Amino acid sequence: MTPGYCAVVVTFRRPESLRVTLRSVMAQRHRPNFVVVADNDSGRSAERIIAEETWPVPVINLPMPRNVGPAGGWGAATRYAGQRDDRGEWLLVLDDDDPIRHPDVVGSLLDQVPAADVAAVGLKGATVIRPFGLLRRVHGPMGPADYLSGGGLPLYRWAALDAAGGFDESLFFGFEDLDIGLRLRARGWSLLAVDDAEQPVAGTNPRRTPWREYYKARALVTIVRRHLGPTVTTLTLIRLGFGGARLLITDGGKVATARLLGIADGVRGRLGVRRYDPQGNPPKGEPPS
C-alpha cells in the first residue's frame, strides 16, 4: 500500500502559479492528507487563491509576518505540518511554480522507495564530489544522491526529518535542499533520485540578479563550511571569487558586488534577511526582475 503524505508549498506574489500548482497536487491519484501554503507576501495574495476554490483535501493558509524566503517558508510550514497527527509518513516539498505534470508521479515515487533507510526520494538529485566540493547530476532511472533539488518534487520521510531537523530558515534563499540532504547523509540516511520522463524538472532562471547572487553565494559558503571542511571551503571560495570577476564583465558591477558580499557574509556567518529584500521572483522560465 502506498504510504500517506502531506505537502508544503511556499509562495511569494505568484498567485496564479500557486493556483496551477495546487490544482496539480489535487489531481494526483494519490492525494496528500493536507497541504500547507506558506505565504511570504505581506499582501496575502495566497489567501484569495485558497478561498476561491473548493479543494478535495484541506489547504491551510499560513501567512508569514514578512518575506522569510523559501527556506523560512518551508521551515515554518514543515513545523506546522509536523505537529499534526495526520501528517502521514512522507512530506512533499513544493515551490509555487512546481506544477506536477501527470497524476501518477507522487504515487510512483513513493512506490519506488526500496528500503526503510531511504530518507528522501525525488526526480532530480546530485552527488558531491569530494574533496573538490563539485556537484555531479545523478543520471539514469534511479541512483543514490547527496541531495535532491527543489523543483524535482522531493519527498522526505518524516522519521528522518524528526532526527536530522527541517529546513534551516536562516539561509533565506539558496541551497536549502543541499543543506538538508547533507545533514541526512551525515546521519546515515540515503537519498534516491528517480528519473521520470513525463515530469520534466525546470531549471532555475538563467539570468542573474543581485539579490539572487547574494543569497546563493552566501548559502553555498555557509553550507560548505558546515559540512565539507576547510579544504573544500577554500576551493569553493576561490571558484566563487573567480566567478565574481567574470560577472563583473558579463553582468555588471551590481551582480558581482552582490556575490562578493554574499561570500563575505557566508564566511562571517551573517545569515537571515540582509542587504537585499526581493520584491518579486518570476516563475521558472521567465526572466527575473
Secondary structure, DSSP 4 states (H G I P E B T S, - for coil): -PPPEEEEEEESS-HHHHHHHHHHHHT-SS--S-EEEEE--TT-HHHHHHHHS--SS-EEEEE-SS--HHHHHHHHHHHHHHTSTT--SEEEEEETT----STTHHHHHHHT--STTEEEEES-EEEEETTTTEEEE--SSEEEESEE-TTS--EEEHHHHHHH----GGG-SS-HHHHHHHHHHHTT-EEEEE--TTSPPP---SS--HHHHHHHHHHHHHHHHHHTHHHHHHHHHHHHHHHHHHHHHHT-HHHHHHHHHHHHHHHHT--SS-S------PPTTS---
